[in-house]
Amino acid sequence: MATISVGGKDIEVDEEGYLVTLDDWSEEVANHLAQTEGLALDESHWEIINFLREYYQEYQIAPAVRVLTKAAGKKLGAEKGNSKYLYELFPYGPGKQACKIAGLPKPTGCI
Amino acid sequence: MSEGTIKKFLYLNRKAPYGTIYALESLEVVLIGAAFDQDVSLAFVDDGVFQLTKNQNTKGIEMKGFSLVYNALGDYGITKLYVEKESLEERGLTLDDLQDVVYEDENDDYAEKKSILLVSRAEMGQMMETQNVVLSF
């Protein structure tokens, strides 16, 4: 199993870089994961990351992109509920990339 | 996918949620299939009705619980969860033992509506007759 090292702690990740244990996540880990993806997290990223974590807590799954898009529009405002906005924040896919940074498994139905 | 080829898909769930992989696999297929914008319904008969029960606790069997996922189905456009009345009764269950699964109706100002439809065995049979594809788990 691959590991990443954050703050002196080794954290297990799967072959695609997703955290194996949800509870290993912290903001520090998120920043580290973002860095390896070439992203610097700002407030707009955190909005989505926090939203994803809340969604996961409520439903035990990471939402598929179209579900995320719809829900983000409803919760964060219509101007944020479109894939252009989300792809600008997370160029490798708001589902896959944002979920990875949020410490969630890859979304089911993310194709 | 081109428009105009929407088929009616029914996912038929007959097994208890844990102990076999059927219930979880069914749910995963449902979520993946939802991306294709078909007319999807789920049916719960026999021990399958246990999949929707409230307060599931999987700690003792060291499995990840997935019962809350049913509440997310509405976000995926899946709003018809048929539950067979006789199957509930045979197991000493009522609708009160099941989760209150709801969806938001976009065409009705996001009003919350119930996804669970209680039907008799005969009605279940009739509903199945109207489907184009039935996938049994």
HADDOCK unambig.tbl for C-alpha pairs under 7 A between the chains (distance, minus, plus):
assign (segid A and resid 59 and name CA) (segid B and resid 68 and name CA) 4.91 0.50 0.50
assign (segid A and resid 59 and name CA) (segid B and resid 69 and name CA) 4.86 0.50 0.50
assign (segid A and resid 59 and name CA) (segid B and resid 71 and name CA) 6.62 0.50 0.50
assign (segid A and resid 59 and name CA) (segid B and resid 72 and name CA) 6.02 0.50 0.50
assign (segid A and resid 60 and name CA) (segid B and resid 66 and name CA) 6.31 0.50 0.50
assign (segid A and resid 60 and name CA) (segid B and resid 68 and name CA) 6.15 0.50 0.50
assign (segid A and resid 60 and name CA) (segid B and resid 69 and name CA) 5.84 0.50 0.50
assign (segid A and resid 61 and name CA) (segid B and resid 69 and name CA) 6.48 0.50 0.50
assign (segid A and resid 67 and name CA) (segid B and resid 75 and name CA) 6.00 0.50 0.50
assign (segid A and resid 67 and name CA) (segid B and resid 76 and name CA) 6.55 0.50 0.50
assign (segid A and resid 108 and name CA) (segid B and resid 28 and name CA) 6.73 0.50 0.50
assign (segid A and resid 108 and name CA) (segid B and resid 31 and name CA) 6.60 0.50 0.50
assign (segid A and resid 108 and name CA) (segid B and resid 32 and name CA) 6.33 0.50 0.50
assign (segid A and resid 109 and name CA) (segid B and resid 31 and name CA) 5.62 0.50 0.50
assign (segid A and resid 109 and name CA) (segid B and resid 32 and name CA) 3.77 0.50 0.50
assign (segid A and resid 109 and name CA) (segid B and resid 35 and name CA) 6.88 0.50 0.50
